Amino acid sequence: MRYVNLSIEEIEVLESLQKNSTNNAERERCKCLLLSHQKWTIIDLSNIFNVSRRTIERWYVKWETQGVNSLSIEPGRGVKTRLKGYEKEVSEQLELHNRNLKNVITYFKDRHKIIICIRTLQNFLKDTKL
């Protein structure tokens, strides 16, 4: 059986993060570590949090090596933008088509075989401040 042994300070930090964190992944990981400290088994925890046994073990290892920094999700996850590297071309097309987004979408579909929706283009423009 493998458990996480926590100090009093670590327990206080984890309880505080579990109650106050806006990130659901952080709250779940805090709860998992606290339950492990209470001698819950990895199999029980994997059933509670609906993850694999190996995921729980990875959370333990990261906690032992990184501490509180291990609780948040690492950057770089999620869908990458399809228009990355095309900033100059997007701005040129916006000026050319008088900021008509449908024409810009059609241009990228025909020219570069990149299929995006209006919302994706709007988010890209907001993120790149074009």
C-alpha positions in Angstrom: 0.0 0.0 0.0 1.3 3.4 -0.9 0.1 6.6 0.9 1.2 10.2 1.0 2.3 11.4 4.4 1.6 15.1 4.9 2.9 17.5 7.5 0.4 19.8 9.4 1.4 22.8 7.2 0.9 20.8 4.0 -2.5 19.6 5.2 -3.5 23.2 5.9 -2.3 24.4 2.5 -4.1 21.5 0.7 -7.4 22.2 2.6 -7.2 25.8 1.8 -6.6 25.2 -1.9 -9.3 22.6 -2.0 -11.8 25.1 -0.7 -10.6 28.3 -2.5 -9.1 27.2 -5.8 -11.0 28.1 -9.0 -9.4 25.2 -10.9 -11.3 21.9 -10.6 -8.2 19.8 -11.3 -6.3 21.4 -8.4 -9.3 20.8 -6.0 -9.5 17.2 -7.0 -5.8 16.6 -6.6 -5.8 18.3 -3.2 -8.7 16.1 -2.1 -6.9 13.0 -3.4 -3.8 13.8 -1.5 -5.7 14.5 1.7 -7.6 11.2 1.4 -4.4 9.4 0.8 -3.0 10.8 4.0 -6.1 9.3 5.7 -5.0 5.9 4.3 -7.4 5.5 1.4 -6.0 3.0 -1.1 -5.0 4.0 -4.6 -7.8 1.8 -6.1 -10.4 3.5 -4.0 -9.1 6.9 -5.0 -9.1 6.0 -8.7 -12.7 4.9 -8.4 -13.7 8.1 -6.6 -11.9 10.5 -9.0 -12.7 8.3 -12.1 -9.0 8.1 -13.2 -6.6 5.2 -13.6 -4.5 3.9 -10.8 -1.4 5.0 -12.7 -2.7 8.6 -12.7 -3.0 8.6 -8.9 0.5 7.3 -8.7 1.7 10.1 -11.0 0.0 12.6 -8.8 1.9 11.2 -5.8 5.3 11.3 -7.5 4.7 14.9 -8.7 3.7 15.9 -5.2 6.8 14.3 -3.7 9.1 16.1 -6.2 7.3 19.4 -6.8 5.0 19.9 -3.8 2.2 22.5 -4.2 3.4 23.4 -7.8 2.4 19.9 -9.0 -1.3 20.5 -8.4 -2.0 22.8 -11.4 -2.4 21.7 -15.0 0.8 22.2 -17.0 0.6 24.8 -19.8 0.5 23.7 -23.4 -2.5 21.4 -23.1 -5.5 21.8 -25.3 -6.1 22.5 -28.9 -3.5 24.6 -30.6 -4.7 27.4 -32.9 -4.7 26.6 -36.5 -3.7 30.1 -37.6 -0.5 30.3 -35.7 2.2 31.8 -38.0 -0.4 33.3 -40.3 -0.8 36.6 -38.3 0.5 38.8 -41.1 -1.7 37.1 -43.7 -4.8 37.4 -41.5 -4.3 41.1 -41.0 -3.8 41.6 -44.7 -7.0 39.7 -45.5 -8.9 41.7 -42.9 -7.8 45.0 -44.5 -8.5 43.6 -48.0 -12.0 42.4 -47.2 -12.9 45.3 -45.0 -13.0 43.1 -41.9 -15.5 40.7 -43.4 -14.7 37.5 -41.5 -16.6 35.2 -43.9 -14.3 36.2 -46.7 -11.2 35.6 -44.6 -12.4 32.1 -43.7 -13.1 31.3 -47.3 -9.6 32.6 -48.3 -7.9 30.3 -45.7 -10.1 27.3 -46.7 -9.3 27.7 -50.4 -5.7 28.8 -50.2 -4.3 26.9 -47.2 -6.9 24.1 -46.7 -7.5 25.4 -43.1 -11.1 25.0 -42.0 -12.1 27.3 -39.2 -15.3 28.8 -37.9 -16.1 32.5 -37.3 -15.8 32.0 -33.5 -12.3 30.5 -33.9 -11.2 33.4 -36.0 -12.7 35.9 -33.5 -10.8 34.2 -30.7 -7.6 34.3 -32.7 -8.0 38.0 -33.5 -8.7 38.7 -29.8 -5.7 36.7 -28.6 -3.3 38.3 -31.2 -4.8 41.8 -30.7 -5.3 42.3 -34.4 
